[in-house]
Amino acid sequence: MKQEDIIKAINEKYTALGENPDTYLKGLLEAKPINYWDYIEVETLLSLQKPRTDYKDEKIFIMYHQVIELLLKMVRHEVIQLHEMDGVDEEIWLDKFSRLNRYVHMLITSFDIMKDGMSYEDYNTFRATLTPASGFQSAQFRYIEIYCTKLENLVNEEGKKRLPDNPTVEDYFKHIYWRDAGYNRQKGTRTLTLRQFEEKYLDSFIDLAKKTKGQTLEEKFLQVENPSSALKDIILEFDKLYNVEWPLVHLNTAKHYLDKKGETKTATGGSEWKKYLHPKFQQRKFFPTLWNEKS
């Protein structure tokens, strides 16, 4: 593109916005050139690890969980774009779900950093300072679920028995699968971990569920007439990776640190982690119509 064409395009762009192009060109003269460390916010990023102990592997623990949150943000970023699209463009959905599967593969394969990359003894010492914090409190995980599927798919079989007829959004959240990690139904009590989590995020979950009602990715997909095998396969792969393989990797890592020597340690958040983490108890499927008996 020639220089005069670039200047013309700039003038047209800002004139169309009702702005004076000269102001923006003068601003460009004064602006400093961008560099990598400012653009990526490297110094800020590297300053975000604040261990509570002097055990060196605690920094690894913090950094890895920050990596997880960044990967979840990538997943959420793609899911939101699909949610905001009108209808389903198969070509775009194939591309987006291919990206989603790569991100979840990274979550799954990178978990060896947690399982094999920390001292067993150090972790089981510094983890005591983390109570009642828990990975259970990752809100991004919940936002992704709400964008992806109807709330009824986030209630396991036992929870569905407790639902009233014609449940409201609020009813679903009273019986959603993840509450089993911290709610004692016999006593009607919640762990501090669950109380803190719901106090901070529950209203935003409910608001998002109401906003996405009828427009979750599952519901958008169900409106597609004769979806291709390629689309069905790639969506089912995402569902399995995110809702089966990823929880199992997490479960096996928890077993490594909490149950390796038969000690059956409690999770930092006080959850029944063996029961909560296993897919057979969560029973979470984003696209249940794609599953058959074998899968």
N, C-alpha and C positions, 0 to 999 in steps of 0.2 A: 504494500500500500504506500503510495507516494505521500511525501510530507504534506503537500497542499490538500490531499484527500483526507489525511488524518485531522488536520486543522478544521477542515470543512465539517467532518463528521462530529468533532467535538462541539463546534458551534451549533450544529443542528440538534445534538443531544440536549444541551443545556437550554437552548432556546425553546425546545419542546416542553421542557420542565418549567418554563417561565422564569428562568434564571439568566443572569448575565454571564456569558461564557468567559469574558475577560477576567472576571473575578476568580474563576477557577484556574485559569491559566497563570494568573499572578500567584495564586496559592501554590501551584506546582513549582514555580521558580524558587519559592522559599522552603518547600518541603525537603527534609533530609532523605537521602537514599535509604531504602529499607535494607536491613541485613537479617541474616538467618536467626541470630540469637534474640533479636527483638520480635521478629515475626512469630517465632515458635514460643516465645516467652520462656526461653531455656532457663534463665537464672531463677525466675519465679517457680517454674516447674521443679527444679532441683532443690528448692528450699522448702518444699511442702512436706518433707518427712520429719516428723517430730516424735521420736521414740519416747516411751515412758520409763525405759530402763537403759542400762549400759550394755545389754547383750547385743552383739553386732548383728545377729540375724533378725533382730526386730526391724531393722531398716529394710531388709529384704522383704519381710512380711508386709510392711506398709507399702513399699513400692509396688509389689505385685498386686495388691488389692487396688491400688490406684490404676495400674494397667487394666485390671478387670473393669473398673468403672469407665475407663476410656473406651474399651471395646464395647461395653454395653451402650455407651453413648453413640458409638458408630451404628450399632444395631438399631437403636431408637431413632437415629437420624434417617435411616433408610425406611423404617416402618412408617414414620410420620409422613414421608413423601408419598408412599403408597396409599396411606389413608386419605391424603388431601387430593389425590387424583380423582378425576371424574371417571367412574367405571374402571374397567380393567383392560389395559393395553398389554397383550401377552408378551410382546417383545420387551417392554419395560419391566414387567413383572419377572420375566426370566432373568434379566440382568440384575435386578434388585435382589432376588432370592439367591442368585449365585453369589452376590456380595455377602448377603446375610450368612450363607453357609460357610464362606471363608472366615468371617468373623467368629462364628461359633466354633469352627475347627481350631482357631487360634486359642479360644477359651479352653477347649478340651485338651489340646496338646501342650499348652503352656502350664497346665496345672502341675506338671512334674517339678516346676520350680518350688511349689509348696511342698509336695510330697518328698522329694529327694534333695531339695536345695537348702534345707535348714537343719541345724542340729536338733535332734530329738530332745535332748536334755534341756537345751536352752529354750526351745519353744515351749516346752511344758513348764518352764519356770516363768518366762515373761508373759505368757498368756493369762496368768492369774491377775495381772494388772489391767487386763482389757475388759474384765467383767464390769457391767453387763452388756458391753458392745458386742455385736454379732453381725456376721455377713448377712444374716436374715434381714437386717435393717437396710439392705440395699433397695432404695425406692425405685431405681431405674428398672430393676427386674420386674417390679409390679406394673410400672407404666407400660412396659413392653407387652406384658400379658394383656392389659386392658385394650391396647390398640389392636392386638392380634385376634382376639376371640371373644365370643359372648361370655358373660359372667357365669352362666350355668356350666360352662366347661371348666371353670375354676373352682367348682364345688365337687368334692369327691362323693362317693356313694353314700357314706354315712351322713355327710352334710346335707345331701339332697333329701334324706328322710326327715330332717329337721325343718326343712323349708316350709313356709305356709303356702297355701294356694295363691296363685298370682303374686309371687314375691316381688318386692320393690328392689331397687338398686341397693338400698340400705340393708334389706334382708339378706341379699347375697353376700354382702361384706361381713355380716355377722357369722356366716357359715362357710366363708371362703377357705380353701384348703390350708393356706399358710397360717391361719389363726391357731391351727392344731399345734403349732410349735410352742405356743406360750399361753394357751387358754385352758384352764382346768374347768371342764363343764360340770363336774360333780360339785365343786366348791364355788363356781362362778367367779374365780379369781384369774387375774392376768399377771404374768411375770412383768418385772420392771422393763425388760427389753421390749415386750409387746406394747406396754403402756406408753413408753416413750415414742415408739414407732408410730402408733396410731394417733397419738396427740399431735405429732409433727406432720404426718402425711395423709391420714385417712380422709380428711375433707377433700384434699386434692385428688385422691383416687376416685372418690364418689363423683366429684365434678367431672372428671375425665370420662368416667363410665357413662354418665348421662350425655356428655357431648358426643361420644362415639357410638352410642346406641343405634343399631341398625346400619352402622357404617364401619364396623370392624373389618379387618382384612378377611376373616372367615366369611362374613356376610357378603362382602364384595365378591369373593370368589364364588359363592353359591349362586350368584346372579348370572354367572357366565354360562352361556349355552355351549355345550360340547367343548369344554376345555381340552387342550392337547394333552397327550400322555406326558410330554416333556414338562409341561407346567405342573401337572399333578405330581409327577415324580420329584421335582425339585422342591415343591412346597412340602411334600411328605418328608423329604430328607431333612429340611429345616426343622419340622415338627419333632422328628426323632432325635436329631442332634441336640436341640435346645431342651426338650422335655424328658429325654431318657438318658442319652449318653453324658450330657453335661452334669445332671444331678448325680449320676453314678460315679463319675470321676470325683466329684466333691465328696460323696459318701465314702469312697475308698481312701481318699486322703484323710478324712476325719478318722476313719478306722486306724490308719497308720499312726496317728498321734494320740488318739484317745483310747484305743482298744488294743494296741499292738501287744502289750504285755498282759492282757487279760484284766486290766485295771478298770475298764469301763468308766472312764472319766466323763464328767458332765461337760457340756458345751458352755462357752463363756456366757451365752445368753440364757442358759438354763433349759434349753429345749430338749425334748426327747429326740436327739439328732438321728439316731438309727431309724426311727419310725418316720420322722419328718422328711428326711432327705431321700428316702427310697421312692422311685417312681410309682411303685405299686400302691403306696399310701397317698401320694400326691394325686395320682390319676389325672394329670394335666395333659390335655390334648387341645391344640389350637384349631385343628382342622379334622374333627372326628370322622367326617364322612369319607375321608381318604384312607382311613385305617380299616384293615380287614382282620380276621381272626389271627392270621399268621403274623402280621405286623404288630 
